[in-house]
Amino acid sequence: MCKDQAIILLVDDDVDDQELLTEEIHRLEPSILVKQFYNGMQVMEYLFSMQKEPPCLIILDYNMPVVSGLEVLEKLAAIPYLQHVPKIVWSTSSSQTYQHKCLQTGALKYIVKANDMHGLKRIASEMVAACCEAN
């Protein structure tokens, strides 16, 4: 269980993936607030205007319109107060090149999206653990 009101920022252009992951996170840890964004530009605008505590976790889809997950990682690496926030990239791609780039740019993990509920539960559990450990 997380200590305080924890906030996860979930950035994914696939609405179904957002909803499924959010539901599973809430099933595991109902106190977590999941804020959803549909592209990297939206989350960066939110983070740059934020006056509160940073989130406990940022989840980024790799392939998104406007600004990709990798581009978000690159921009967030230059912001001191966000450097300690864990960032997890999740993607349908299992490309070793993508994984390497994301991990080199500051991602805690690169996770390939699950194609069944058992896999989604495992992924959500990893994300909740990363959030609560950071919180």
C-alpha positions as CSV (number, residue, x, y, z in Angstrom):
1,M,0.0,0.0,0.0
2,C,1.3,3.4,-0.9
3,K,1.9,5.9,2.0
4,D,0.4,9.0,0.6
5,Q,-1.9,10.0,-2.3
6,A,0.2,8.7,-5.1
7,I,-0.2,9.9,-8.7
8,I,0.7,8.0,-11.8
9,L,0.9,9.7,-15.1
10,L,-0.2,7.3,-17.9
11,V,0.6,8.5,-21.5
12,D,-0.8,6.3,-24.3
13,D,-2.7,7.1,-27.5
14,D,-4.6,3.8,-27.2
15,V,-7.7,4.5,-25.1
16,D,-8.4,0.7,-24.5
17,D,-4.8,0.2,-23.2
18,Q,-5.2,3.2,-20.9
19,E,-8.5,2.0,-19.5
20,L,-7.4,-1.6,-19.0
21,L,-4.2,-0.7,-17.2
22,T,-5.9,2.0,-15.1
23,E,-8.6,-0.5,-14.0
24,E,-6.0,-3.0,-13.0
25,I,-3.9,-0.4,-11.1
26,H,-7.0,0.6,-9.2
27,R,-7.9,-3.0,-8.4
28,L,-4.4,-3.5,-6.9
29,E,-4.1,-0.1,-5.2
30,P,-7.4,2.0,-5.1
31,S,-5.7,5.0,-3.5
32,I,-3.6,5.7,-6.6
33,L,-4.8,8.5,-8.9
34,V,-4.0,7.8,-12.5
35,K,-4.0,10.8,-14.8
36,Q,-4.3,9.9,-18.4
37,F,-2.7,11.7,-21.4
38,Y,-2.9,10.8,-25.1
39,N,0.5,12.0,-26.3
40,G,3.8,13.2,-25.0
41,M,3.1,16.8,-25.6
42,Q,0.1,16.8,-23.3
43,V,2.1,15.2,-20.4
44,M,5.0,17.6,-20.9
45,E,2.7,20.6,-20.8
46,Y,1.2,19.2,-17.6
47,L,4.6,18.5,-16.0
48,F,6.0,21.9,-17.0
49,S,3.0,23.8,-15.5
50,M,2.9,21.6,-12.4
51,Q,3.3,23.4,-9.0
52,K,2.7,20.3,-6.8
53,E,4.7,17.3,-5.8
54,P,5.9,15.2,-8.8
55,P,4.1,12.0,-9.6
56,C,5.3,8.7,-8.2
57,L,5.6,7.1,-11.7
58,I,5.4,8.1,-15.3
59,I,4.3,5.4,-17.8
60,L,5.0,6.2,-21.4
61,D,3.9,4.3,-24.6
62,Y,6.8,4.2,-27.0
63,N,4.9,4.9,-30.2
64,M,2.7,8.0,-29.9
65,P,1.7,10.8,-32.2
66,V,3.1,14.3,-31.8
67,V,5.9,13.4,-29.3
68,S,7.1,9.8,-28.7
69,G,7.8,8.1,-25.4
70,L,11.6,8.3,-26.1
71,E,11.3,12.0,-26.9
72,V,9.5,12.6,-23.5
73,L,12.3,10.7,-21.7
74,E,14.9,12.9,-23.4
75,K,13.1,16.1,-22.4
76,L,12.4,14.9,-18.8
77,A,16.1,14.0,-18.3
78,A,16.9,17.7,-18.4
79,I,14.5,18.6,-15.5
80,P,16.2,18.2,-12.1
81,Y,13.0,17.7,-10.0
82,L,11.8,14.9,-12.3
83,Q,15.0,12.9,-12.5
84,H,14.2,10.8,-9.5
85,V,10.7,9.9,-10.7
86,P,10.7,6.4,-12.1
87,K,9.7,6.2,-15.7
88,I,8.4,3.0,-17.4
89,V,8.0,2.6,-21.1
90,W,5.5,0.1,-22.3
91,S,5.0,-0.8,-25.9
92,T,3.7,-3.4,-28.3
93,S,7.2,-3.5,-29.8
94,S,9.8,-5.9,-28.4
95,S,12.6,-4.2,-30.4
96,Q,15.9,-4.5,-28.6
97,T,16.9,-1.2,-30.1
98,Y,13.9,0.6,-28.6
99,Q,14.5,-1.1,-25.2
100,H,18.2,-0.1,-25.2
101,K,17.5,3.6,-26.2
102,C,14.8,3.9,-23.5
103,L,16.9,2.4,-20.7
104,Q,19.9,4.6,-21.8
105,T,17.7,7.7,-21.7
106,G,16.4,7.2,-18.1
107,A,13.6,4.6,-18.2
108,L,13.5,2.3,-15.2
109,K,12.0,-0.5,-17.3
110,Y,10.8,-1.2,-20.8
111,I,7.8,-3.5,-20.8
112,V,6.2,-5.2,-23.8
113,K,2.4,-4.8,-23.5
114,A,0.6,-8.0,-22.5
115,N,-1.9,-9.7,-24.8
116,D,-3.9,-11.4,-22.0
117,M,-5.3,-10.4,-18.6
118,H,-2.8,-12.5,-16.7
119,G,0.1,-10.5,-18.3
120,L,-1.7,-7.2,-17.7
121,K,-2.1,-8.0,-14.0
122,R,1.6,-8.8,-13.8
123,I,2.5,-5.5,-15.5
124,A,0.2,-3.5,-13.4
125,S,1.7,-5.1,-10.2
126,E,5.2,-4.0,-11.3
127,M,3.9,-0.5,-11.9
128,V,2.2,-0.2,-8.6
129,A,5.3,-1.5,-6.9
130,A,7.5,1.1,-8.7
131,C,5.0,3.8,-7.7
132,C,4.7,2.8,-4.0
133,E,8.5,2.4,-3.6
134,A,9.1,5.9,-5.0
135,N,6.3,7.4,-2.9
